[in-house]
Amino acid sequence: MNPKVIKVQPDRNYMLNLWFSNGEQRCFDMKPYLDFEVFQALKNPKLFDTATAFLGSVTWSNDADLSYDTLYLEGIPMSVES
């Protein structure tokens, strides 16, 4: 089982900065998903910025969501500076 999202920070250009329960940080690019009907409304930056971690996944105020599996497996590891 993959780790769950404990914190999300929406960033410019439809990127999500993610913190996982195993201590890893990853960056997830939402742009490829924005043409799917369920995510089209997230093209509105104000709505995109409502992203929040909920039950280990990421959800938005319009009830769109992404599983922690997708976010972890397709997310790009971020380097952590000491």
N, C-alpha and C positions, 0 to 999 in steps of 0.2 A: 504494500500500500504506500502511496506517495504521501509526503507531508502536506499538511493543510496550511492555507493562507491565514496568517494571524494579523497582518496589516497590509493595506494597499494604499498607494499614493498615485492618483492619476497625474500624468505629466503631459506636456505639450506634445503635439503630433500623434495623439491617440496611443500613447504608451502607458503601461501600468508598471509601477515599481512595486514589487511584491516582497514581503517578508514571510518566510515559512516557519513552521513549528520545529524544524530541525536546525534552525539558525541560518539557513541559506537565504540569500537575496537574489532575486531574478527580475529581469525586465521582460515584459510581454508586449508584443506589438499587436494592437487590436485592428490595425488598418485592413488586413486581409479578411476580417470578419464583418466589417461594416456593410458589406453588400448583401449579407444574409438578412432576410426579412426581420428576424427577431432582434437584430442589432442595428438596423438602419437608423432608428431614432437616436442612437448614440453619436451620430454625426454632429448633433447639436452639442457643442462643447460644454454648455451649462449642464446638460443631462449627463454627459460623459463624466464630468467631475463629481457626480453623486456616487461614484463607485465606493463600495464599502465591503469589508470582510464580514462574511456572515456564515456561520456553521462550516468554516474552513474553505469556502468558495468565495467568489466575488459576485456581488449583486448590485444592481442599479435601481434607482427609485421607480423606474417603469417596469420592474420585476424581471428584466432580462438578467441572466446570470451565466457564469462560466464555472465549470467544475475545477476543483483543485488539481485533478489529474491532468487536464488540458493545460492549465496554467504552469504547472511544474514541468511537464514533459516538453512543452514547446517554448517555455521561457528560457531566456539567455542568462546564464549566471553572471552576476555583477561582481566585479572585484571589490573586495572590502579592504579599505585602507586602515592600517594600524595606527 
